[in-house]
Amino acid sequence: MRSIDCNTQVCAVIGNPIAHSLSPAIHNAAYEFLDLNFVYVACPVEDVKGALAGMRAIKNFRGMSVTIPHKIEVMKYVDEIAAVDRNIGSINTVVHEQDKLIGLGTDGMGALKALVDNGVAIDGKNILMLGAGGVARAIAFTLALNTRLKELSLIDINENQLQELTTDLKAGTDAVIKSGGVSENTLSTEMEKADLIINCTPIGMHPNVDASLIPPGLFRPEQVVFDVVYTPLETKLLAEAKSCGLKTIPGVEMFINQAALQFEHFTGVDAPVGVMRRVVMEQLDHQS
């Protein structure tokens, strides 16, 4: 058991719900592996403003990971946000630097690395993205700014959120952007041309593991399916896509990448990615 004292740097993940989060297990394992005087906890939070005020007031509250549904609102309560993250319009990381709270995002680059590491070609491809919330914003902007995709189509049930992201992408990037509401006809039309499908909604996440937005009959050969949900390791969407012979990428890949980036922002040292990956897989195996 590592010693915890008044110099211990505290990090936390906030969200609602948060019980499913694997962040404490992997960050604490990495701290222990490198013998760092840090501790990481999960905090169910509804009052985001109050949580950030508490972080600001506690000198050794070093870092905060932010998950659903707070990735957009939390931007209101930090002191600095890099221009790229402000354009994205959501963040998932807050670092306490002396008397300032610095907000940034690691989801987008974590997702892009997951795609690249799995050999997915994006340039010249049609991408269908399900969802337009915080994680969708991060991934959409990252892909639009860092690749030469052919077209990005967005689908979401929340029309206001969908229109905001569509407008922001068209204003902030040169990518070809399309959007539409969730309907059988829209899904069918977009699936006919999609090369890469990315689920950025919580549909299929534990405990609602029997849910999926895409009927298996809409899959076609050569498509790639990437689901940002990582609990369970293989969602219904991924299982059905795999049964149709499609290449699939589980959300755990993005989760490990973004967590490693957060770890480095919090601690200032290179993340032991192998340790973090091992702990995540052990935790997910235990849950299944």
C-alpha positions as CSV (number, residue, x, y, z in Angstrom):
1,M,0.0,0.0,0.0
2,R,1.5,3.3,-1.1
3,S,1.7,6.0,1.6
4,I,-0.7,8.9,1.1
5,D,0.2,12.2,2.8
6,C,-0.4,16.0,2.5
7,N,1.9,16.1,-0.5
8,T,0.0,13.4,-2.4
9,Q,-1.3,14.8,-5.7
10,V,-5.0,14.0,-6.1
11,C,-6.6,13.3,-9.5
12,A,-10.2,12.3,-10.2
13,V,-12.7,11.4,-12.9
14,I,-16.0,13.2,-12.7
15,G,-19.2,12.1,-14.5
16,N,-22.7,10.9,-13.9
17,P,-22.9,7.9,-13.9
18,I,-19.3,7.0,-13.0
19,A,-19.4,3.6,-11.3
20,H,-18.3,1.8,-14.5
21,S,-15.1,3.9,-15.0
22,L,-11.9,2.0,-15.2
23,S,-9.8,5.2,-14.9
24,P,-9.0,4.8,-11.2
25,A,-7.6,1.3,-11.7
26,I,-5.3,2.2,-14.6
27,H,-4.1,5.5,-13.3
28,N,-3.3,4.2,-9.8
29,A,-1.6,1.1,-11.3
30,A,0.6,3.5,-13.4
31,Y,1.4,5.7,-10.4
32,E,2.4,2.6,-8.4
33,F,4.5,1.2,-11.2
34,L,6.5,4.5,-11.4
35,D,6.4,5.1,-7.7
36,L,4.7,8.5,-8.0
37,N,3.0,10.2,-5.0
38,F,-0.4,10.4,-6.8
39,V,-3.8,9.0,-6.1
40,Y,-6.8,8.8,-8.5
41,V,-10.5,8.5,-7.5
42,A,-13.9,8.4,-9.2
43,C,-16.4,11.1,-8.2
44,P,-20.1,11.1,-9.2
45,V,-20.8,14.7,-9.9
46,E,-23.9,16.7,-10.9
47,D,-22.7,20.1,-9.8
48,V,-19.9,20.8,-12.3
49,K,-19.4,24.4,-11.2
50,G,-19.0,23.3,-7.5
51,A,-16.6,20.5,-8.5
52,L,-14.3,22.9,-10.3
53,A,-14.5,25.4,-7.4
54,G,-13.4,22.6,-5.1
55,M,-10.5,21.7,-7.4
56,R,-9.4,25.3,-7.5
57,A,-9.5,25.5,-3.6
58,I,-7.5,22.4,-3.0
59,K,-3.8,23.0,-3.6
60,N,-2.8,19.4,-4.3
61,F,-5.9,18.6,-6.5
62,R,-3.7,18.2,-9.6
63,G,-5.9,16.7,-12.3
64,M,-9.4,15.9,-13.4
65,S,-10.7,13.6,-16.1
66,V,-14.2,14.6,-17.3
67,T,-16.7,12.2,-18.8
68,I,-20.4,12.0,-19.8
69,P,-22.3,14.3,-19.5
70,H,-19.9,17.1,-18.4
71,K,-17.4,17.5,-21.3
72,I,-19.1,20.7,-22.7
73,E,-20.3,22.4,-19.5
74,V,-16.9,22.1,-17.8
75,M,-15.4,24.5,-20.3
76,K,-17.2,27.4,-18.5
77,Y,-15.3,26.9,-15.3
78,V,-11.6,26.7,-16.4
79,D,-9.2,29.6,-17.0
80,E,-7.5,28.6,-20.2
81,I,-8.3,26.4,-23.1
82,A,-6.1,25.9,-26.2
83,A,-7.6,27.3,-29.4
84,V,-8.0,23.9,-31.0
85,D,-10.0,22.6,-28.0
86,R,-12.1,25.7,-27.9
87,N,-13.0,25.2,-31.5
88,I,-13.9,21.6,-30.7
89,G,-16.2,22.8,-28.0
90,S,-15.6,20.1,-25.4
91,I,-12.8,19.0,-23.1
92,N,-12.1,15.9,-21.1
93,T,-9.1,17.0,-19.0
94,V,-8.4,19.7,-16.4
95,V,-4.9,20.4,-15.0
96,H,-4.4,22.5,-11.9
97,E,-1.3,24.6,-12.6
98,Q,-0.5,26.9,-9.7
99,D,-3.5,29.2,-9.5
100,K,-5.0,28.3,-12.9
101,L,-7.2,25.5,-14.2
102,I,-6.1,24.5,-17.7
103,G,-8.7,22.7,-19.9
104,L,-7.8,20.4,-22.8
105,G,-8.9,17.4,-24.7
106,T,-7.3,14.0,-25.3
107,D,-10.3,12.1,-26.8
108,G,-9.8,13.2,-30.4
109,M,-6.1,12.3,-30.6
110,G,-6.7,9.1,-28.7
111,A,-9.3,8.0,-31.2
112,L,-7.1,8.9,-34.2
113,K,-4.3,6.9,-32.8
114,A,-6.6,3.9,-32.3
115,L,-7.6,4.1,-36.0
116,V,-4.0,4.5,-37.3
117,D,-2.7,1.8,-35.0
118,N,-5.3,-0.6,-36.5
119,G,-4.3,0.2,-40.0
120,V,-7.5,2.1,-40.9
121,A,-7.2,4.4,-44.0
122,I,-9.1,7.6,-43.6
123,D,-8.0,9.8,-46.4
124,G,-10.6,9.7,-49.2
125,K,-13.1,7.8,-47.2
126,N,-16.7,8.4,-46.2
127,I,-17.2,8.5,-42.4
128,L,-20.5,8.0,-40.6
129,M,-20.6,9.3,-37.1
130,L,-23.4,8.4,-34.7
131,G,-23.8,11.1,-32.0
132,A,-22.9,14.8,-31.8
133,G,-22.0,15.2,-28.1
134,G,-18.7,15.9,-26.5
135,V,-16.7,12.9,-27.6
136,A,-18.2,13.2,-31.1
137,R,-17.1,16.8,-31.3
138,A,-13.6,15.9,-30.3
139,I,-13.2,13.0,-32.8
140,A,-15.0,14.9,-35.6
141,F,-12.8,17.9,-35.4
142,T,-9.6,15.8,-35.0
143,L,-10.4,13.8,-38.1
144,A,-11.5,16.9,-40.1
145,L,-8.4,18.8,-39.2
146,N,-5.8,16.0,-39.4
147,T,-6.9,13.8,-42.3
148,R,-8.2,14.2,-45.8
149,L,-11.5,12.4,-45.4
150,K,-14.0,12.5,-48.3
151,E,-17.1,13.2,-46.3
152,L,-18.2,13.2,-42.7
153,S,-21.9,12.4,-42.1
154,L,-23.4,13.1,-38.6
155,I,-26.5,11.5,-37.2
156,D,-28.0,12.4,-33.8
157,I,-31.4,12.4,-32.1
158,N,-30.7,15.8,-30.5
159,E,-31.3,18.2,-33.4
160,N,-29.9,21.3,-31.6
161,Q,-26.7,19.5,-30.7
162,L,-26.4,18.1,-34.2
163,Q,-26.9,21.5,-35.9
164,E,-24.3,23.1,-33.6
165,L,-21.7,20.6,-34.4
166,T,-22.5,20.7,-38.1
167,T,-22.2,24.5,-38.2
168,D,-19.0,24.5,-36.1
169,L,-17.3,21.9,-38.3
170,K,-18.2,23.8,-41.5
171,A,-16.9,27.1,-40.0
172,G,-13.8,25.6,-38.5
173,T,-12.6,23.0,-41.0
174,D,-12.5,22.5,-44.8
175,A,-14.1,19.1,-44.6
176,V,-17.3,18.1,-46.4
177,I,-20.0,17.8,-43.7
178,K,-23.5,16.3,-43.8
179,S,-26.0,15.8,-41.0
180,G,-29.4,14.3,-40.3
181,G,-31.7,13.0,-37.6
182,V,-32.0,9.4,-36.6
183,S,-34.3,7.5,-38.8
184,E,-34.4,4.2,-40.6
185,N,-34.2,5.9,-44.0
186,T,-31.3,8.2,-43.0
187,L,-29.3,5.3,-41.5
188,S,-29.9,3.1,-44.6
189,T,-28.8,5.8,-47.0
190,E,-25.7,6.7,-45.1
191,M,-24.7,3.1,-44.5
192,E,-24.7,2.4,-48.2
193,K,-21.7,4.8,-48.7
194,A,-20.0,4.7,-45.3
195,D,-16.5,3.3,-45.2
196,L,-16.0,3.9,-41.5
197,I,-18.7,3.9,-38.9
198,I,-18.0,5.5,-35.5
199,N,-20.4,5.2,-32.6
200,C,-20.0,8.2,-30.3
201,T,-23.2,7.6,-28.3
202,P,-23.5,5.7,-25.0
203,I,-25.9,3.2,-26.7
204,G,-24.7,-0.3,-26.0
205,M,-22.8,0.7,-22.8
206,H,-23.2,-1.4,-19.6
207,P,-25.8,-2.0,-18.3
208,N,-27.8,-1.6,-21.6
209,V,-25.6,-4.1,-23.5
210,D,-28.4,-5.4,-25.8
211,A,-28.8,-2.0,-27.6
212,S,-27.4,-1.0,-31.0
213,L,-28.3,1.8,-33.4
214,I,-27.5,-0.2,-36.6
215,P,-29.4,-3.2,-37.8
216,P,-27.0,-5.9,-39.0
217,G,-28.7,-5.9,-42.4
218,L,-27.2,-2.5,-43.2
219,F,-23.6,-3.6,-43.0
220,R,-21.7,-4.1,-46.2
221,P,-18.3,-5.7,-46.9
222,E,-15.0,-3.7,-46.3
223,Q,-16.6,-1.4,-43.8
224,V,-14.8,-0.7,-40.5
225,V,-16.8,-0.2,-37.3
226,F,-15.3,1.8,-34.3
227,D,-17.3,2.0,-31.1
228,V,-16.1,4.5,-28.4
229,V,-17.9,2.5,-25.7
230,Y,-15.5,0.3,-23.8
231,T,-17.7,-1.4,-21.2
232,P,-18.4,-4.1,-22.4
233,L,-15.2,-4.7,-24.4
234,E,-17.3,-6.0,-27.3
235,T,-20.6,-4.1,-27.7
236,K,-23.5,-5.5,-29.6
237,L,-22.7,-3.2,-32.5
238,L,-19.1,-4.6,-32.7
239,A,-20.3,-8.2,-32.2
240,E,-22.8,-7.9,-35.0
241,A,-20.3,-6.1,-37.3
242,K,-17.7,-8.8,-36.7
243,S,-20.2,-11.6,-37.4
244,C,-20.7,-9.9,-40.8
245,G,-17.0,-10.1,-41.5
246,L,-16.2,-6.5,-40.8
247,K,-13.1,-5.1,-39.2
248,T,-13.9,-3.7,-35.7
249,I,-12.1,-1.5,-33.2
250,P,-13.2,-1.5,-29.6
251,G,-13.5,1.7,-27.5
252,V,-10.8,0.4,-25.1
253,E,-8.2,1.4,-27.7
254,M,-9.2,5.0,-27.6
255,F,-9.7,4.8,-23.9
256,I,-6.1,3.7,-23.2
257,N,-4.6,6.3,-25.6
258,Q,-6.5,9.2,-24.1
259,A,-5.8,8.0,-20.6
260,A,-2.1,7.8,-21.3
261,L,-2.2,11.4,-22.6
262,Q,-4.0,12.6,-19.5
263,F,-1.5,10.8,-17.3
264,E,1.3,12.6,-19.0
265,H,-0.4,16.0,-18.5
266,F,-1.0,15.3,-14.8
267,T,2.4,13.9,-13.9
268,G,4.8,15.3,-16.5
269,V,6.3,11.9,-17.2
270,D,5.8,9.3,-19.9
271,A,2.9,7.0,-19.3
272,P,3.6,3.2,-18.8
273,V,1.2,2.3,-21.6
274,G,1.8,-1.4,-21.3
275,V,0.9,-1.4,-17.6
276,M,-2.2,0.7,-18.3
277,R,-3.3,-1.7,-21.1
278,R,-2.8,-4.8,-19.0
279,V,-4.9,-3.4,-16.1
280,V,-7.7,-2.3,-18.4
281,M,-7.9,-5.8,-20.0
282,E,-7.8,-7.5,-16.6
283,Q,-10.6,-5.3,-15.4
284,L,-12.8,-5.9,-18.5
285,D,-12.1,-9.6,-18.3
286,H,-13.2,-9.6,-14.7
287,Q,-16.5,-7.7,-15.6
288,S,-17.4,-10.1,-18.4
